[in-house]
């Protein structure tokens, strides 16, 4: 078929509405992603949506309505909880799952006895539904499994010739699909697909707890019957292999850039993705994945977001994990530790603290016997320079002797902090890769404080990099 490309002016929306009435398919913008729509009450239209996308027929479609009161036409029962949420959030990126009326065909619901209903915030979308005079079933307007479309150009790329028309609107402001909420048991609301509306926001409106369905917290199990879109099948996947890196941001960035360089040396086009926060990631993720596909990337290395379930980060991570096929690498910093007998007790306390932070510790000695500090100062310095450890920590009575030993290893910059400011400057100005601590000078609490400051401070670079280069040349 030949696809008709329309604007979001009312006369063009009216043309698109006529296509919906005739049983055709129209892609249109929403505040989340672009949807591929058809008459939700027409089983043939729903079948056509599945066929156009190459979508499994047991993956339910979301039914879009223009006004909240239209829930009554689709749902067998509309609990008070659904009305409260509609008043507080609709129009908006929340889909509510309710028992369906017989008027909604099984072809639309994936054979389930429930229907997923949403009132979108995008004005063009609601106008299309209003002029069509029927609820519109609409999954994301992409080929099944591909990254969801946030621009009309993405829709054209995937579905040109597979749909009757496309309303070419603005880029979607949300960037990820709606939150899907199961309200079939209204006293126990459960999120089936995370989105921009968090469980905390839902609980705030309803005054009762809202949880996640356990099925979305990990990799889908064999035989899972999906209660909502996105629960079972591989979704959002770029053509390139995608790998997520999880850990402390600074460590993750270093690991990603290092692996990207190694892949490029082997002739692979490796690209990287970094996001400041979940909101930025939500807006950009799908568009970035499509852009990197167009650029011919072989591998995409992406920084995983903090998985806090109380934020949009969790919703975006849900998409990133599916896009990567659950291929995730845990990046753990490695720190080599050594001491003489005067720093032994302090080393043990620092090591215990590092392990609590999730850092891998390489203990190079000693075990409390009387030894000279040059042995372990050298051992830690060499471990860092050989790449066996990312950083090093050495302890002796004052920290001075063992620091001199470590600094004898070419490329080591060992600092001896005695105040929080010195610990910060050791990293910020000199990018110290080894820290020396005095077991008879510092309390354990002071030492741990300085270690944390050193680890959490970023190297300022700029002209300080010249200092580091001079030290490395000496």
C-alpha positions in Angstrom: 0.0 0.0 0.0 1.0 3.6 -0.5 1.3 5.5 2.8 -0.2 9.0 3.0 1.8 11.6 4.9 -0.2 14.2 6.7 0.3 17.1 9.1 -1.4 17.5 12.4 -3.6 20.3 11.1 -7.3 19.6 11.8 -8.2 19.0 8.2 -5.5 16.4 7.9 -6.5 14.8 11.2 -10.1 14.5 9.8 -8.7 12.6 6.7 -6.9 10.3 9.1 -10.0 9.8 11.1 -11.9 8.7 8.0 -9.2 6.1 7.3 -9.7 4.7 10.9 -13.4 4.6 10.3 -12.9 2.5 7.1 -10.8 0.0 9.0 -7.4 1.4 8.0 -4.2 2.1 10.0 -2.9 5.5 10.9 0.3 6.3 12.9 0.1 9.3 15.1 2.1 11.2 17.8 1.5 10.9 21.5 3.4 12.4 24.4 5.2 9.1 24.9 6.0 7.5 21.5 4.3 7.4 18.1 1.5 4.8 17.9 0.1 2.7 15.1 -3.7 3.0 15.4 -6.8 1.2 14.2 -10.4 0.9 15.3 -10.1 -1.0 18.6 -13.6 -2.5 18.2 -12.8 -3.9 14.8 -11.0 -7.3 15.0 -9.8 -7.0 11.5 -8.2 -3.7 12.2 -6.4 -5.2 15.2 -5.2 -8.1 13.1 -3.9 -5.6 10.6 -1.9 -3.8 13.3 -0.2 -7.1 14.4 0.6 -7.9 10.7 2.0 -4.5 9.9 4.3 -4.6 12.9 5.2 -8.3 12.8 3.9 -8.4 16.4 3.0 -11.6 18.2 -0.8 -11.8 18.5 -0.7 -12.6 22.2 0.9 -9.3 23.0 -2.1 -7.1 24.0 -2.8 -3.7 22.4 -3.5 -0.5 24.3 -6.8 1.2 23.6 -6.7 5.0 23.4 -9.7 7.2 24.3 -10.3 10.9 24.0 -12.1 11.4 27.4 -12.0 9.6 30.7 -15.7 8.9 30.7 -15.2 6.7 27.6 -13.7 4.0 30.0 -17.3 3.1 30.8 -17.8 1.9 27.1 -14.8 -0.5 27.3 -14.5 -1.7 30.9 -16.9 -4.1 32.6 -16.3 -2.3 35.9 -14.6 1.0 36.5 -13.4 1.1 40.2 -13.1 4.3 42.2 -9.3 3.9 42.0 -9.4 4.2 38.2 -11.5 7.4 38.4 -9.1 9.0 40.9 -6.1 8.3 38.7 -8.0 9.5 35.6 -8.8 12.8 37.4 -5.2 13.2 38.7 -3.1 12.0 35.7 -5.2 11.9 32.5 -4.6 13.0 29.9 -1.2 11.5 30.4 1.2 8.6 30.2 -0.7 6.1 32.3 -2.5 3.0 31.0 -5.0 1.2 33.2 -5.9 -2.5 32.8 -9.5 -3.3 33.7 -11.9 -6.2 33.0 -13.2 -5.8 29.4 -16.7 -5.6 28.0 -17.6 -8.1 25.2 -17.6 -5.2 22.7 -13.7 -5.2 22.9 -12.6 -8.1 20.7 -10.1 -10.7 21.7 -7.9 -9.7 18.8 -7.4 -6.3 20.5 -6.6 -7.7 24.0 -4.3 -10.6 22.9 -7.0 -13.1 24.0 -7.1 -11.7 27.6 -10.4 -10.8 29.4 -8.9 -7.4 30.3 -8.5 -4.2 28.3 -5.7 -1.7 28.6 -7.0 1.9 28.4 -5.2 5.2 28.1 -6.1 8.8 27.4 -3.1 10.5 25.7 -2.0 14.0 26.5 -1.1 14.8 22.9 -3.9 17.0 21.4 -3.6 15.7 17.9 -4.0 12.1 19.2 -7.1 13.0 21.2 -8.6 14.9 18.2 -8.0 11.9 16.0 -9.9 9.6 18.4 -12.7 12.2 18.7 -13.2 12.6 15.0 -12.9 8.8 14.3 -15.7 8.3 16.8 -14.2 5.0 18.0 -11.5 4.1 20.5 -8.2 3.5 18.8 -6.0 0.5 19.5 -2.4 1.6 19.1 0.9 -0.1 20.1 4.2 1.8 19.2 4.5 2.5 15.5 7.6 0.4 14.8 8.5 -3.0 13.6 8.2 -5.4 16.5 11.3 -5.6 18.6 12.8 -2.4 17.2 13.4 0.7 19.3 10.1 2.6 19.7 9.7 5.7 17.5 9.9 9.2 19.0 9.9 11.0 15.6 7.7 10.6 12.6 10.9 9.8 10.5 11.4 6.7 12.7 7.9 5.6 11.8 8.4 6.2 8.1 11.7 4.2 8.2 9.9 1.1 9.8 6.4 1.2 8.4 6.3 3.0 5.1 4.0 1.0 2.8 2.6 -1.0 5.8 0.2 1.7 7.0 -2.4 3.9 5.3 -1.3 7.2 6.8 1.0 8.9 9.2 0.3 12.1 11.1 3.7 13.9 11.1 3.8 15.8 14.4 6.5 17.0 16.7 9.0 14.7 18.4 7.6 13.0 21.5 8.4 14.8 24.7 8.3 11.7 27.0 10.3 9.3 25.0 9.3 6.0 26.6 5.9 4.2 26.6 3.2 4.8 29.2 3.2 3.1 32.6 0.8 0.2 32.5 -1.1 -0.4 35.8 -3.2 -3.5 36.6 -6.4 -2.4 38.4 -8.2 -5.7 38.2 -7.7 -6.0 41.9 -8.1 -2.3 42.8 -7.0 -2.7 46.4 -3.6 -4.0 45.2 -2.6 -1.9 42.2 0.4 -3.3 40.3 2.6 -1.9 37.6 2.9 -4.2 34.7 5.2 -1.9 32.6 7.2 0.9 34.2 7.0 4.4 32.6 7.0 8.1 33.4 4.4 7.7 36.1 6.0 6.0 39.1 4.4 3.6 41.6 5.1 6.4 44.2 2.9 8.8 42.2 0.1 6.2 41.9 0.3 5.5 45.6 0.2 9.2 46.4 -3.1 9.6 44.4 -4.7 6.4 45.7 -3.5 6.5 49.3 -2.5 2.8 49.1 0.7 1.0 48.2 1.5 0.3 44.5 4.0 -2.5 43.6 5.7 -3.8 40.5 4.6 -7.1 39.0 7.5 -9.5 39.7 7.5 -10.6 36.1 9.1 -7.3 35.0 11.9 -7.3 37.6 14.0 -9.7 35.7 14.5 -11.6 32.4 11.1 -13.0 31.2 10.6 -16.7 31.9 9.6 -19.3 29.3 5.9 -19.7 29.0 5.1 -16.2 30.4 1.6 -15.0 29.3 2.0 -11.2 28.9 -0.6 -9.1 30.8 0.7 -5.9 29.2 2.8 -4.9 26.2 6.6 -5.3 26.7 6.4 -8.0 29.3 7.4 -11.1 27.3 9.2 -10.4 24.0 12.5 -8.8 23.2 11.8 -5.1 22.7 13.6 -1.9 21.8 16.5 -3.7 20.3 19.0 -2.0 18.0 20.7 -4.0 15.2 24.0 -3.6 16.9 25.1 -5.7 19.9 24.4 -3.7 23.0 26.2 -4.1 26.4 25.3 -2.3 29.6 27.9 -1.4 32.2 26.9 -1.1 35.8 28.9 0.3 38.7 30.3 3.6 40.1 29.9 6.2 37.3 33.6 7.1 37.1 34.6 3.4 37.0 31.9 2.6 34.4 32.9 5.5 32.1 36.6 4.4 32.3 35.6 0.8 31.5 33.3 1.8 28.6 35.9 4.0 27.0 38.6 1.4 27.4 36.5 -1.4 25.8 35.4 0.9 23.0 39.0 1.7 22.2 39.9 -2.0 22.2 37.0 -2.8 19.9 38.0 0.0 17.5 41.5 -1.4 17.4 40.0 -4.7 16.3 38.1 -2.9 13.4 34.7 -2.7 15.1 32.6 0.4 15.1 32.0 0.8 18.8 29.8 3.6 20.0 29.1 4.8 23.6 26.0 6.1 25.4 26.1 8.2 28.6 23.2 10.0 30.3 23.1 12.5 33.1 19.7 11.2 34.5 16.6 9.2 33.8 14.7 12.1 32.2 17.4 12.8 29.7 17.7 9.1 29.0 14.0 8.7 28.5 13.9 11.5 25.9 17.0 10.3 24.0 17.4 6.5 24.3 15.2 5.3 21.4 16.3 8.0 19.1 20.0 7.4 20.0 19.6 3.6 19.3 18.1 4.3 15.9 20.8 6.9 15.1 23.6 4.5 16.0 22.0 1.9 13.8 21.9 4.3 10.9 25.6 5.1 11.5 26.4 1.3 11.2 27.5 0.7 14.8 28.6 -2.9 15.5 28.6 -2.5 19.2 26.9 0.0 21.6 28.4 0.3 25.1 26.0 2.1 27.5 26.2 3.3 31.0 23.4 1.7 33.1 21.3 4.1 35.2 20.9 3.9 38.9 18.1 1.4 39.3 16.1 3.2 42.0 12.5 2.0 41.7 11.3 5.3 42.9 12.5 7.2 39.8 12.2 7.2 36.0 15.7 5.7 36.0 14.1 2.3 36.8 11.7 2.7 33.8 14.4 3.6 31.4 16.6 0.7 32.7 13.7 -1.6 32.0 14.0 -0.6 28.3 17.8 -0.6 28.3 17.9 -4.2 29.6 15.5 -5.4 27.0 17.4 -3.5 24.3 20.6 -5.2 25.4 19.0 -8.6 25.7 19.9 -8.5 29.4 23.6 -8.3 28.5 25.1 -6.4 31.5 28.6 -6.1 32.9 29.3 -5.3 36.5 32.2 -2.9 36.7 33.9 -3.2 40.1 36.9 -1.0 41.0 40.0 -3.0 42.1 42.2 -1.5 44.8 45.5 -3.1 45.8 46.4 -2.7 49.5 49.7 -3.2 51.3 51.2 -2.3 54.6 54.0 -2.8 57.1 53.4 -3.9 60.6 52.7 -0.3 61.7 49.8 0.1 59.3 48.4 -3.4 59.6 45.3 -2.6 61.7 44.5 0.4 59.7 44.7 -1.5 56.4 42.2 -4.1 57.7 39.7 -1.4 58.7 40.1 0.4 55.3 39.7 -2.9 53.4 36.5 -3.8 55.3 35.1 -0.4 54.4 36.1 -0.7 50.7 34.3 -4.1 50.5 31.2 -2.5 51.9 31.3 0.0 49.1 31.4 -2.9 46.6 35.0 -2.4 45.7 37.2 -5.5 45.0 40.3 -5.5 47.3 43.6 -7.1 46.3 45.5 -7.7 49.6 49.2 -7.7 48.9 50.3 -8.0 52.6 51.3 -7.9 55.3 49.7 -10.1 58.0 51.1 -8.2 61.0 54.6 -9.6 61.1 57.5 -7.1 61.2 58.4 -6.2 57.7 59.9 -3.1 55.9 57.5 -0.8 54.1 59.5 -0.7 50.8 58.4 -4.3 50.0 54.7 -3.5 50.1 55.0 0.1 48.8 56.7 -1.3 45.7 54.2 -4.2 45.4 51.2 -2.0 45.4 52.8 0.5 43.0 53.6 -2.2 40.5 50.1 -3.7 40.7 48.6 -0.4 39.8 51.0 0.2 36.9 50.6 -3.3 35.5 46.8 -2.8 35.5 46.1 -5.5 38.0 44.5 -2.8 40.1 42.9 0.5 39.3 44.2 2.3 42.4 46.3 1.5 45.5 46.3 2.2 49.2 49.4 1.7 51.4 49.7 2.0 55.2 52.6 2.3 57.6 53.2 4.1 60.9 53.1 7.6 59.5 52.4 6.9 55.8 55.5 8.8 54.8 58.0 5.9 54.3 55.7 3.7 52.4 54.6 6.6 50.2 58.2 7.2 49.2 58.6 3.5 48.4 55.4 3.6 46.2 56.6 6.7 44.4 59.8 5.0 43.4 57.6 3.0 40.9 57.5 4.9 37.6 54.1 6.4 37.0 52.9 6.2 40.6 51.7 9.4 42.2 51.3 8.6 45.9 49.8 11.2 48.2 49.8 11.4 52.0 46.6 13.2 53.2 46.3 14.5 56.7 43.2 16.6 56.2 40.0 16.3 54.1 41.3 19.1 51.8 44.5 17.3 51.1 42.6 14.1 50.2 40.5 16.1 47.8 43.4 17.9 46.2 45.4 14.7 45.9 42.8 13.6 43.3 41.6 16.9 41.9 45.0 18.4 41.2 47.4 15.5 41.0 45.2 12.6 40.1 47.0 10.5 42.8 46.7 6.8 42.0 47.9 5.6 45.4 47.0 6.9 48.8 49.3 6.5 51.8 47.9 6.4 55.3 49.5 6.5 58.8 48.3 3.9 61.2 49.9 5.8 64.2 48.8 9.2 63.0 45.2 8.9 61.8 42.2 7.3 63.5 40.4 4.7 61.5 37.5 7.1 61.1 39.8 9.8 59.6 41.5 7.4 57.3 38.1 6.1 55.9 36.9 9.6 55.5 40.0 10.6 53.5 39.7 7.4 51.4 36.1 8.2 50.5 36.9 11.8 49.6 39.8 10.6 47.4 37.7 8.0 45.6 34.7 10.3 45.0 36.7 13.3 43.8 37.1 13.7 40.0 40.4 14.8 38.5 39.9 18.4 37.3 42.2 18.0 34.3 42.9 21.3 32.4 46.3 22.7 33.4 46.6 20.2 36.2 47.1 17.5 33.6 50.4 19.2 32.7 51.5 18.6 36.3 50.7 14.9 36.1 52.5 14.6 32.8 55.6 16.2 34.3 55.5 13.8 37.2 55.2 10.8 34.9 58.3 12.0 33.0 60.4 12.4 36.1 
